[in-house]
Amino acid sequence: MSMTASARLCPLPAALALLLAGAHFWRAGLPALTLGCILLALLAWTRGAWVRRVLLLVLPLLAARWIWTTSQFVQVRQFMDQPWHRLAAILLGVALFTALAALPLLSERARARYARRESSAGAQLAALGLTTGILAAAWALAPGLFVLERFAPGWGLAQVFLPGLWAAWVAGRLSDRHTAVAARLWTWRLFSLIFFGQLLLGLTLDGRFLLSGNLHLPVPGVILAAPLYRGGGYFMLILFGVAVLLAGAAWCSQLCYFGVWDAGTAARGRVRPVPAWLPRLRPVVLALTLLTPVLLRLAGAPLGVALACGLLLGLLLPCCAGLFSRKLGLGTYCLGVCPLGLVASGLGRLSPWRVRRTGACNRCGACARACRYGAMTPERLDQEAPGSACTLCRDCLPACRRNALSLGLYGTKRHGPAVENSFIALLASLHAVFLALARV
């Protein structure tokens, strides 16, 4: 349905107010905020429902900023015994215009214009807020963590709000079951490419691309083994634990920079039954991962030997992916080798998120064919929940034509879109934060 002229021009006052604020931030020496205002002014002309809500939040904040700026300038003028009334009138007029620019967005015409993905707008707004909140706190505590700030002082704030906008967009794609499966894989792959790309740039061009300037082996299992060998350095282990407690085993299907390549290879094959030996192998690998660094430390083995062991664990990924994952249509490295995955599966049971059967099942097997982790079997569906290998990838949800599967909260009867949107907001936020800050 075509829009009326008034609906087309609905974003104009907001866009003008944002451009005025961008000019103010530029003069104030805050170019990153100028960029943010320009991006929001451009987004105002899109039709996403979440954009309208963001504008309704940002415009009053900008109006308050104009009022604060007016008070500062007036105090300076009064201190210097200079005229200030005209200045105050102009700036307060801009503040009033900025505040009034939000009024057209409250009309029914605006609601009709910004109607795209209305069902996911809450998840997108929450993802934006969570991401910018976490990154703003990191910026306040340690601005040196941000790559942009290292190379271009003053621009680091862009690495706070740009990931927030990205998180909102990703949440919209993950909320749509028609695009969720593909979006999960390519956003996950993008994170891994940027993670390893920064490692390569740090090793070949400039050490500022590295997190601390000290090289660490980027193999997930080393997160468990390294503190045992060094007798300290628990930051990555704590970060992993917090992420798993928040998002559950979704760490394995959407946040691990290693597992995406195994999953991508498995996606090219037809799903076959999980071999009985495969899940039995992982506890053995976990035991070796925990025992080996302790023995190396007690034996006084040099660092080179420990790095060789960690590298060997990492080299099992291409071997598993090349030999088994595509053939079986399963993530064999994740299911049978990765020790961190086993810990994530166990620790993830403490998180509240669960996939479960909430409707009538005709045992068509569509969910089992969609699951690359062997968690969906007829026996498990009879128990109304997938097996312990479930990584909350949610690929099974759109595969079920009867909508008999949904995401719920453990220990409650709550399930459905509200729970799923909350999970997606959290997941998109963690993805964006890791994208912004995760480096070796």
Disulfide bonds with the S-S distance in Angstrom:
none
